[in-house]
Amino acid sequence: MGMELMYYLPLMGAIGLVVMIAKAMWVNKQDAGDANMQELAGYIANGASAFLKAEWKVLGIFAAIAAILLGWSGTLVEHSDWVIAVAFLIGSFFSAFAGWIGMN
């Protein structure tokens, strides 16, 4: 089961992307509503953008501190490495990027 899983995971990811693209296309085809609904949607989009900017400031500070601590702790443990800090930063970036995609 171990090696077969290595083939199924990318396949499931590709299927997920296809479903996501199909759903996004469906949403984009829907009527945007009247002028009041569009104005309200603009306010919501502006609020979401402001929220993301504030969240990214906090996340950036936290991620930097956590990466420094992870990198430092990687030097203390025998079978650990500073690369864990790099992996954490990459994961933090892609998590924030996924949030940006979801809000936009």
KEVOSE-789985 format. One line per field, with one value per residue: x, y, z of N, C-alpha, C, O in turn; residue number from 1. Coordinates in Angstrom, 3 decimals. Atoms other than C-alpha are relative to their C-alpha. Example, Ala and Ser with C-alpha at 12.3 -4.5 7.8 and 13.67 -1.06 7.14 Angstrom:
% KEVOSE-789985
nc1	(0.890 | -0.820)
nc2	(-1.190 | -1.190)
nc3	(0.000 | -0.060)
cac1	(12.300 | 13.670)
cac2	(-4.500 | -1.060)
cac3	(7.800 | 7.140)
cc1	(0.900 | -0.770)
cc2	(1.200 | 1.090)
cc3	(0.000 | 0.730)
oc1	(1.936 | -0.261)
oc2	(1.181 | 2.198)
oc3	(0.665 | 0.899)
i	(1 | 2)
//
This chain:
% KEVOSE-789985
nc1	(0.821 | -0.837 | -0.386 | 1.200 | 0.474 | -0.771 | 0.632 | 1.366 | 0.027 | 0.050 | 1.243 | 1.063 | -0.232 | 0.429 | 1.469 | 0.448 | -0.175 | 1.011 | 1.285 | -0.068 | 0.112 | 1.389 | 0.831 | -0.308 | 0.624 | 1.442 | 0.263 | -0.237 | 1.082 | 1.229 | 0.346 | -0.589 | 1.065 | 0.284 | -1.034 | -0.195 | -0.753 | -1.371 | -0.636 | -0.264 | -1.104 | -1.220 | -0.360 | -0.488 | -1.329 | -0.941 | -0.206 | -0.816 | -1.367 | -0.578 | -0.230 | -1.174 | -1.212 | -0.268 | -0.367 | -1.333 | -1.001 | -0.149 | -0.547 | -1.403 | -0.782 | 0.020 | -0.758 | -1.427 | -0.443 | 0.067 | -1.060 | -1.272 | -0.038 | -0.132 | -1.366 | -0.895 | 0.198 | -0.560 | -1.418 | -0.123 | 0.413 | -0.962 | 0.486 | 0.826 | -0.758 | 0.574 | 0.891 | 1.363 | 0.435 | 0.292 | 1.254 | 1.062 | 0.246 | 0.654 | 1.373 | 0.705 | 0.265 | 1.060 | 1.237 | 0.474 | 0.388 | 1.295 | 0.981 | 0.207 | 0.803 | 1.353 | 0.681 | 0.159)
nc2	(-1.195 | -1.180 | -0.592 | -0.338 | -1.269 | -1.057 | -0.280 | -0.462 | -1.348 | -1.023 | 0.165 | -0.622 | -1.443 | -0.450 | 0.056 | -1.128 | -1.231 | -0.021 | -0.316 | -1.391 | -0.852 | 0.094 | -0.767 | -1.419 | -0.422 | -0.072 | -1.181 | -1.199 | -0.138 | -0.408 | -1.418 | -0.750 | -0.633 | -1.405 | -0.961 | 0.077 | 1.225 | -0.192 | -0.928 | 0.773 | 0.916 | -0.810 | -0.231 | 1.275 | 0.237 | -0.925 | 0.483 | 1.217 | -0.414 | -0.615 | 1.088 | 0.770 | -0.786 | 0.020 | 1.365 | 0.309 | -0.655 | 0.840 | 1.286 | -0.195 | -0.097 | 1.313 | 0.962 | -0.307 | 0.430 | 1.464 | 0.548 | -0.173 | 0.995 | 1.329 | 0.120 | 0.129 | 1.311 | 1.007 | 0.189 | 0.620 | 1.401 | 0.708 | 0.360 | -1.095 | -0.881 | -1.322 | 0.066 | 0.007 | -1.399 | -0.377 | 0.672 | -0.715 | -1.264 | 0.314 | 0.368 | -1.217 | -0.793 | 0.602 | -0.114 | -1.373 | -0.107 | 0.679 | -0.907 | -1.097 | 0.534 | 0.217 | -1.274 | -0.704)
nc3	(0.000 | -0.129 | 1.277 | 0.765 | -0.536 | 0.643 | 1.282 | -0.223 | -0.567 | 1.055 | 0.745 | -0.789 | 0.078 | 1.325 | 0.018 | -0.814 | 0.769 | 1.061 | -0.639 | -0.437 | 1.190 | 0.461 | -0.941 | 0.175 | 1.250 | -0.242 | -0.825 | 0.804 | 0.974 | -0.671 | 0.039 | -1.116 | -0.772 | 0.295 | -0.415 | -1.454 | -0.304 | 0.460 | -0.944 | -1.214 | 0.309 | -0.020 | -1.402 | -0.546 | 0.578 | -0.652 | -1.366 | 0.064 | 0.322 | -1.206 | -0.953 | 0.417 | -0.244 | -1.442 | -0.382 | 0.520 | -0.858 | -1.196 | 0.437 | 0.356 | -1.238 | -0.641 | 0.805 | -0.133 | -1.333 | -0.055 | 0.851 | -0.714 | -1.076 | 0.605 | 0.503 | -1.154 | -0.633 | 0.897 | -0.304 | -1.319 | 0.057 | 0.835 | 1.333 | 0.487 | 0.875 | 0.190 | 1.160 | -0.541 | -0.025 | 1.386 | 0.343 | -0.710 | 0.695 | 1.277 | -0.333 | -0.417 | 1.199 | 0.801 | -0.769 | 0.192 | 1.410 | 0.126 | -0.587 | 0.941 | 1.106 | -0.495 | -0.240 | 1.273)
cac1	(0.000 | 2.918 | 4.146 | 0.656 | -0.214 | 2.534 | 0.613 | -2.849 | -1.964 | -1.073 | -4.086 | -6.385 | -4.774 | -5.373 | -9.003 | -9.435 | -8.039 | -10.387 | -13.397 | -12.259 | -11.880 | -15.327 | -16.904 | -15.111 | -16.318 | -19.882 | -19.721 | -18.299 | -21.188 | -23.813 | -25.602 | -23.856 | -27.199 | -28.564 | -26.597 | -27.192 | -25.907 | -22.831 | -22.141 | -22.411 | -20.106 | -17.556 | -17.680 | -17.212 | -14.248 | -12.622 | -13.140 | -11.672 | -8.634 | -8.080 | -8.429 | -5.858 | -3.345 | -3.692 | -3.519 | -0.413 | 1.412 | 0.757 | 1.489 | 4.747 | 5.993 | 4.895 | 6.380 | 9.711 | 9.958 | 8.846 | 11.306 | 14.176 | 13.262 | 12.846 | 16.181 | 17.898 | 16.292 | 17.438 | 21.008 | 20.290 | 18.784 | 21.013 | 18.812 | 17.293 | 18.298 | 17.714 | 15.871 | 12.800 | 12.644 | 12.766 | 9.993 | 7.920 | 8.353 | 7.410 | 4.322 | 3.382 | 3.701 | 1.516 | -1.044 | -1.285 | -1.446 | -4.317 | -6.136 | -5.625 | -7.004 | -10.004 | -10.787 | -10.422)
cac2	(0.000 | 2.373 | 2.880 | 2.825 | 5.742 | 7.786 | 7.500 | 8.125 | 11.319 | 13.393 | 11.926 | 13.006 | 16.453 | 16.765 | 15.671 | 18.243 | 20.986 | 20.026 | 20.117 | 23.466 | 24.977 | 23.692 | 25.178 | 28.512 | 28.688 | 27.991 | 30.712 | 33.250 | 32.584 | 33.496 | 36.853 | 39.473 | 40.864 | 44.388 | 47.545 | 47.226 | 43.654 | 44.638 | 47.557 | 45.253 | 42.737 | 45.529 | 46.350 | 42.684 | 42.396 | 45.499 | 44.125 | 40.765 | 42.489 | 44.569 | 41.442 | 39.553 | 42.399 | 42.539 | 38.758 | 38.552 | 41.062 | 38.914 | 35.688 | 37.102 | 38.006 | 34.664 | 32.672 | 34.490 | 33.869 | 30.240 | 29.636 | 31.066 | 28.846 | 25.796 | 26.469 | 26.897 | 23.763 | 21.868 | 22.398 | 20.949 | 17.611 | 14.983 | 13.908 | 17.305 | 20.084 | 23.769 | 22.707 | 22.201 | 25.991 | 26.441 | 23.871 | 25.707 | 29.016 | 27.448 | 25.893 | 29.212 | 30.982 | 28.486 | 28.543 | 32.334 | 32.068 | 29.577 | 32.003 | 34.801 | 32.621 | 31.701 | 35.319 | 36.483)
cac3	(0.000 | 0.633 | -2.930 | -4.430 | -2.184 | -3.835 | -7.112 | -5.662 | -3.805 | -6.897 | -8.687 | -5.855 | -5.871 | -9.619 | -9.225 | -6.463 | -8.704 | -11.544 | -9.193 | -7.774 | -11.256 | -12.276 | -9.125 | -9.642 | -13.238 | -12.079 | -9.423 | -11.892 | -14.303 | -11.685 | -11.753 | -9.601 | -8.436 | -8.386 | -7.564 | -3.813 | -3.760 | -5.772 | -3.425 | -0.418 | -2.112 | -2.567 | 1.144 | 2.008 | -0.377 | 1.134 | 4.649 | 3.667 | 2.169 | 5.311 | 7.458 | 5.387 | 5.610 | 9.399 | 9.689 | 7.503 | 9.698 | 12.768 | 10.870 | 9.534 | 13.003 | 14.443 | 11.547 | 11.834 | 15.582 | 15.237 | 12.380 | 14.412 | 17.362 | 15.117 | 13.438 | 16.785 | 18.245 | 15.159 | 16.298 | 19.755 | 18.753 | 17.191 | 14.259 | 13.539 | 11.199 | 10.463 | 7.292 | 9.504 | 9.886 | 6.117 | 5.659 | 8.280 | 6.460 | 3.120 | 4.700 | 6.309 | 2.976 | 1.137 | 3.940 | 3.683 | -0.117 | 0.128 | 2.428 | -0.085 | -2.889 | -0.759 | 0.103 | -3.495)
cc1	(0.862 | 0.323 | -1.212 | -0.533 | 0.729 | -0.574 | -1.403 | -0.049 | 0.028 | -1.276 | -1.157 | 0.154 | -0.463 | -1.521 | -0.574 | 0.126 | -1.042 | -1.363 | -0.028 | -0.150 | -1.427 | -0.928 | 0.233 | -0.630 | -1.507 | -0.352 | 0.153 | -1.086 | -1.293 | -0.179 | 0.553 | -1.054 | -0.187 | 1.106 | 0.264 | 0.817 | 1.459 | 0.758 | 0.370 | 1.160 | 1.334 | 0.473 | 0.578 | 1.405 | 1.043 | 0.303 | 0.874 | 1.454 | 0.692 | 0.310 | 1.252 | 1.293 | 0.379 | 0.452 | 1.408 | 1.097 | 0.271 | 0.641 | 1.482 | 0.901 | 0.079 | 0.860 | 1.500 | 0.537 | 0.019 | 1.106 | 1.364 | 0.126 | 0.145 | 1.414 | 1.004 | -0.153 | 0.519 | 1.474 | 0.208 | -0.275 | 0.852 | -0.493 | -0.957 | 0.875 | -0.718 | -0.976 | -1.465 | -0.548 | -0.367 | -1.319 | -1.185 | -0.336 | -0.693 | -1.462 | -0.828 | -0.361 | -1.164 | -1.339 | -0.600 | -0.477 | -1.350 | -1.111 | -0.312 | -0.860 | -1.450 | -0.777 | -0.231 | -0.719)
cc2	(1.255 | 0.667 | 0.371 | 1.360 | 1.172 | 0.362 | 0.571 | 1.439 | 1.095 | -0.089 | 0.666 | 1.526 | 0.572 | -0.006 | 1.166 | 1.325 | 0.126 | 0.373 | 1.465 | 0.953 | -0.007 | 0.811 | 1.505 | 0.534 | 0.139 | 1.253 | 1.276 | 0.237 | 0.513 | 1.513 | 0.702 | 0.710 | 1.457 | 0.898 | -0.056 | -1.226 | 0.149 | 0.966 | -0.719 | -0.968 | 0.742 | 0.286 | -1.262 | -0.288 | 0.914 | -0.433 | -1.240 | 0.345 | 0.620 | -1.061 | -0.784 | 0.763 | -0.017 | -1.384 | -0.338 | 0.680 | -0.854 | -1.332 | 0.123 | 0.065 | -1.358 | -0.998 | 0.249 | -0.474 | -1.522 | -0.629 | 0.131 | -1.041 | -1.416 | -0.221 | -0.187 | -1.366 | -1.126 | -0.244 | -0.728 | -1.500 | -0.707 | -0.237 | 1.056 | 0.938 | 1.344 | 0.030 | -0.036 | 1.427 | 0.477 | -0.628 | 0.685 | 1.307 | -0.221 | -0.372 | 1.197 | 0.866 | -0.579 | -0.001 | 1.398 | 0.210 | -0.664 | 0.855 | 1.166 | -0.455 | -0.169 | 1.287 | 0.773 | -0.875)
cc3	(0.000 | -1.323 | -0.845 | 0.430 | -0.658 | -1.369 | 0.180 | 0.512 | -1.072 | -0.838 | 0.736 | 0.004 | -1.331 | -0.115 | 0.805 | -0.738 | -1.105 | 0.578 | 0.427 | -1.183 | -0.528 | 0.904 | -0.170 | -1.281 | 0.174 | 0.795 | -0.830 | -1.043 | 0.628 | -0.081 | 1.243 | 0.842 | -0.375 | 0.566 | 1.501 | 0.389 | -0.415 | 0.914 | 1.295 | -0.211 | -0.006 | 1.414 | 0.634 | -0.515 | 0.637 | 1.428 | 0.036 | -0.292 | 1.210 | 1.049 | -0.371 | 0.254 | 1.476 | 0.446 | -0.467 | 0.804 | 1.237 | -0.370 | -0.338 | 1.222 | 0.684 | -0.763 | 0.121 | 1.344 | 0.093 | -0.838 | 0.671 | 1.108 | -0.548 | -0.532 | 1.120 | 0.652 | -0.885 | 0.232 | 1.320 | -0.013 | -1.045 | -1.425 | -0.552 | -0.817 | -0.115 | -1.159 | 0.449 | 0.021 | -1.400 | -0.446 | 0.674 | -0.706 | -1.340 | 0.234 | 0.423 | -1.199 | -0.797 | 0.729 | -0.161 | -1.433 | -0.246 | 0.599 | -0.913 | -1.175 | 0.443 | 0.209 | -1.296 | -0.991)
oc1	(0.408 | 0.102 | -1.167 | -1.055 | 0.143 | -0.369 | -1.849 | -0.981 | -0.805 | -1.799 | -1.967 | -0.840 | -1.076 | -2.105 | -1.542 | -0.761 | -1.570 | -2.077 | -1.042 | -0.855 | -1.956 | -1.806 | -0.719 | -1.154 | -2.108 | -1.315 | -0.661 | -1.269 | -2.202 | 0.789 | 0.434 | -0.732 | 0.460 | 2.086 | 1.410 | 1.690 | 2.354 | 1.948 | 1.465 | 2.002 | 2.354 | 1.670 | 1.547 | 2.270 | 2.158 | 1.448 | 1.733 | 2.365 | 1.858 | 1.341 | 2.078 | 2.280 | 1.549 | 1.365 | 2.159 | 2.191 | 1.423 | 1.540 | 2.272 | 1.970 | 1.153 | 1.638 | 2.282 | 1.601 | 0.977 | 1.693 | 2.188 | 1.176 | 0.881 | 1.987 | 1.927 | 0.841 | 0.856 | 1.995 | 1.312 | 0.253 | 1.125 | 0.248 | -1.915 | 2.096 | -1.907 | -1.751 | -2.357 | -1.725 | -1.346 | -2.141 | -2.250 | -1.510 | -1.587 | -2.344 | -1.998 | -1.459 | -2.080 | -2.387 | -1.805 | -1.474 | -2.176 | -2.211 | -1.465 | -1.765 | -2.373 | -1.988 | -1.095 | -0.951)
oc2	(2.299 | 1.868 | 1.347 | 2.123 | 2.239 | 1.476 | 1.380 | 2.172 | 2.000 | 0.930 | 1.360 | 2.251 | 1.639 | 0.921 | 1.798 | 2.173 | 1.213 | 1.193 | 2.141 | 1.956 | 1.039 | 1.517 | 2.284 | 1.648 | 1.069 | 1.948 | 2.192 | 1.369 | 0.921 | 2.266 | 0.195 | 1.217 | 1.967 | 0.413 | 0.067 | -1.151 | -0.316 | 0.786 | -0.531 | -1.139 | 0.193 | 0.237 | -1.202 | -0.720 | 0.479 | -0.356 | -1.379 | -0.257 | 0.332 | -0.993 | -1.082 | 0.175 | -0.187 | -1.515 | -0.994 | 0.133 | -1.093 | -1.804 | -0.766 | -0.545 | -1.793 | -1.734 | -0.700 | -1.089 | -2.106 | -1.630 | -0.781 | -1.665 | -2.225 | -1.297 | -0.993 | -2.006 | -2.201 | -1.298 | -1.197 | -2.241 | -0.161 | 0.019 | 0.731 | 0.788 | 1.442 | 0.978 | 0.350 | 1.639 | 1.201 | 0.032 | 0.815 | 1.641 | 0.540 | 0.077 | 1.302 | 1.416 | 0.146 | 0.049 | 1.538 | 0.895 | -0.136 | 0.911 | 1.582 | 0.262 | 0.182 | 1.319 | 1.648 | -0.461)
oc3	(-0.468 | -1.474 | -1.594 | -0.383 | -0.840 | -1.850 | -0.634 | 0.183 | -1.019 | -1.288 | 0.122 | -0.045 | -1.374 | -0.677 | 0.383 | -0.643 | -1.343 | 0.002 | 0.251 | -1.077 | -0.904 | 0.409 | -0.143 | -1.297 | -0.365 | 0.470 | -0.712 | -1.490 | -0.095 | -0.185 | 2.359 | 1.917 | -1.290 | 1.131 | 1.934 | 1.254 | 0.291 | 1.169 | 1.824 | 0.671 | 0.411 | 1.700 | 1.392 | 0.246 | 0.925 | 1.874 | 0.907 | 0.277 | 1.477 | 1.718 | 0.493 | 0.698 | 1.820 | 1.261 | 0.254 | 0.938 | 1.601 | 0.327 | -0.020 | 1.249 | 1.099 | -0.157 | 0.182 | 1.409 | 0.601 | -0.429 | 0.597 | 1.266 | 0.016 | -0.357 | 1.010 | 0.994 | -0.389 | -0.133 | 1.599 | 0.815 | -2.114 | -2.374 | -1.253 | -0.856 | 0.189 | -1.288 | -0.306 | -0.269 | -1.578 | -1.081 | 0.070 | -0.868 | -1.710 | -0.498 | 0.056 | -1.278 | -1.186 | 0.086 | -0.371 | -1.663 | -0.990 | 0.049 | -1.025 | -1.600 | -0.293 | -0.006 | -1.349 | -2.127)
i	(1 | 2 | 3 | 4 | 5 | 6 | 7 | 8 | 9 | 10 | 11 | 12 | 13 | 14 | 15 | 16 | 17 | 18 | 19 | 20 | 21 | 22 | 23 | 24 | 25 | 26 | 27 | 28 | 29 | 30 | 31 | 32 | 33 | 34 | 35 | 36 | 37 | 38 | 39 | 40 | 41 | 42 | 43 | 44 | 45 | 46 | 47 | 48 | 49 | 50 | 51 | 52 | 53 | 54 | 55 | 56 | 57 | 58 | 59 | 60 | 61 | 62 | 63 | 64 | 65 | 66 | 67 | 68 | 69 | 70 | 71 | 72 | 73 | 74 | 75 | 76 | 77 | 78 | 79 | 80 | 81 | 82 | 83 | 84 | 85 | 86 | 87 | 88 | 89 | 90 | 91 | 92 | 93 | 94 | 95 | 96 | 97 | 98 | 99 | 100 | 101 | 102 | 103 | 104)
//
